[in-house]
């Protein structure tokens, strides 16, 4: 088994996840990939990723490389927080990935304020964006629906699901399913 890699191409990925299936871990793994490739990451969320999980996935990465991971707290006025994020992304050299994790409420529709702010950030981006949020219940053959999918200007919508109670995960991208296994080191193919 080897670690799964994400295509990093300057697009915006809307990742909808089932609760407690590893959405933040997948984001951390993509951040590690970007840093290993020489890029810089800005992570914005109401709370920092779990320290143990972060250290497990970042294990073996030298401290100098790890310094290219920057965390920003998404609290208070969301529009102002995203303005700060955009400013930091434009100011810091070689920002390749911006992650918005848990940027919206876990249930219900996305507010127009959040949608407008995120879309404004997307328009100004020259980096890959990863938008991680809880998905909603689906009424058809897809196990999950990405909330706000028709309102956010993302290039692709990914779904991360947990089909069983074990470490297997399914990553749905453009109707294709990639089977992954979540380990202490991250997602493996």
ABEGO torsion letter per residue (X at the ends): XBBBBBBBAGBBBBBBBBBGAGAAAAAAAAAAAAAAAGBBBBBBBABBBBAAAAAAAABGBBAAAAAABBBBBBBEBAAAAAAAAAAAAAABBGBABBBBBGABBABEBBBAAAAAAAAAAAAABABBBBBBBBBBBBABABABBBBGAAABBBABBBBBBBABABABBBBBBGGBBBBBBBBAAEBBX
